[in-house]
Amino acid sequence: MTVAETFETMKTLFNPSAAAGMNKTIQWNISGEDAGQWAFKIAEQTCELIEGGVEKADLTMSMSDKDWIAIAEGKLDPMNAFMMGKVKTQGDVMLAMRIQQIFPTSH
């Protein structure tokens, strides 16, 4: 699975009820061979995927492509990755806690 494919998959996992009342933008800055920026603009219980990212996100998370794919595939716990310093965050850290509800996985 490529990094771009993980974000396309996330779009299909979006849980509108978990995003009720939310108007936020979350961005992922991915480094490595499969590098890039992706953002989700969440508003009015919808989500829009923005390839290339945005200028100012409410929350920005930075990590390597390998760590992101491991997280997306359920092989690396996002909280553990953060605690180990594999994921860096800027902005609304409390928003990061809600990502698993907004984009639930089957794991």
C-alpha positions, 0 to 999 in steps of 0.5 A: 500500500502506498501513502496516497492509497492510505489517505484514499482509504481514510476518506472511505472510513470517515465517521460523520457522527464523530466529526459533529460540530467540528471545523478543523483541518488535519495535515500529515507531512510524510517524509521518505521515499513516498513523501508528500503532504495530505490534509483533511478539511473536516466541516459540517460532518464531511471530509475533503482530502487535500493532496499537497496539504494546506498553508495553515492546519489546526493540527500537523503531524510529521512522520516517515512514510514507513511509520505512517504505513505501519500505523495505517495498516494497524502494525504500529499504535499511533500513541506508541509511535508518538511516545517513541518520537516517531510522530511529531505534532504541531497545533491542536494536540487534543484533536490528534486524540480524536482521529481514531474516532473520526477515521475508525479502522477495523482493527 
